[in-house]
């Protein structure tokens, strides 16, 4: 989940109390995330489609680690049409949104298994082989030792040449300390906004619902996020036998075998 900070309304807000975000980091954001994620996924969607091009679903399920509200699940399932999808999401709030998305798409629901774990590969009951893996909005939340625990299971379970898709902080456009509003959307008579503000160890997302100039509701969600670039997971994953191919400054594919010249074309 990416974005950057927010100026306060000139009117006095009547706000709700924030849920406990220590055990459910994204819980407070779940209500707003998919509603305001269109700008982010206008970019991520085509990148994910490209990364999953040519995946063979017969090799096993597709793992979506940190599936969130199901935006990545939906894009991945549409990119690999016959794949079964294993969606791993630790946030209860996000799983509610994911289940609602699946309820609206019965054909997709028949292909997706939603698993509740602490969010690591070692917590999930993985099949012997995976045709692909997607871990978007995941790497930056983990300390070096936790990141290291991702690469070996991926290397062991991915089919030969199968992709693992990861993203990191885009160092060419990091969150700023100035308040920015990355997304806004009108629903009925109310305007929904996301704001973000950068910090040394991540950024703070603020979601506001406005009735004109009046702030009706507000949720603030601190998001710890490591500032590592693609080079760091590429080096860590190489120790587990995964080869990194960047597709953007903050987006890459890891594979168990090097790409051939035809794969690059």
MOFENFEN-V585274 format. One record per backbone hydrogen bond with DSSP energy under -0.5 kcal/mol. CO is the residue of the C=O (numbers start at 1). NH is the residue of the N-H. Records with the same first field share a line. If there is no record, write none. Layout:
CO=NH ; NH
This chain:
4=197
5=180 ; 196
11=13
13=15
19=21
24=27
26=29 ; 30
27=30
29=32 ; 33
30=34
32=36
33=36
34=37
37=41
38=42
39=43
40=43 ; 44
41=45
43=47
44=48
45=49
46=50
47=51
48=52
50=53
52=55
55=57
56=59
57=60
61=63 ; 131 ; 132
62=86
63=65 ; 134
64=66 ; 67 ; 88
67=70 ; 72
70=74
71=75
72=76
73=77
74=78
75=79
76=80
79=81
80=83
84=62
85=87 ; 113
86=64 ; 88
87=89 ; 115
88=66 ; 67
90=92
91=95
92=96
93=97
94=98
95=99
96=100
97=101
98=102
99=103
100=104
101=105
102=105 ; 109
105=108 ; 109
106=110
108=111 ; 112
109=112
111=85
112=114
113=87 ; 115
115=89 ; 117
120=123 ; 124
124=126
129=61
130=159
132=63
133=165
134=65
135=138 ; 139 ; 167
138=141
139=142
140=226
143=147
144=148
145=149
147=150 ; 151
148=152
149=153
150=154
151=155
152=156
153=157
154=158
157=130
159=162
162=256
163=133
164=166 ; 254
165=135
166=252
169=171
170=173
176=198
180=182 ; 196
183=194
185=192
187=190
190=187
191=210
192=185
193=208
194=183
195=5 ; 206
196=5 ; 180
197=204
199=202
201=225
202=199
203=205 ; 223
204=197
205=221
206=195
207=219
208=193
209=216 ; 217
210=191 ; 212
211=214
213=11
214=211 ; 216
215=14
217=209
219=207
221=205
222=224
223=203
228=169
229=232 ; 233
230=234
231=235
232=236
233=237
234=238
235=239
236=239
237=240 ; 242
238=241
243=255
245=253
248=251
249=230
250=168
251=247 ; 248
252=166
253=245
254=164
255=243
260=264
261=265
262=265
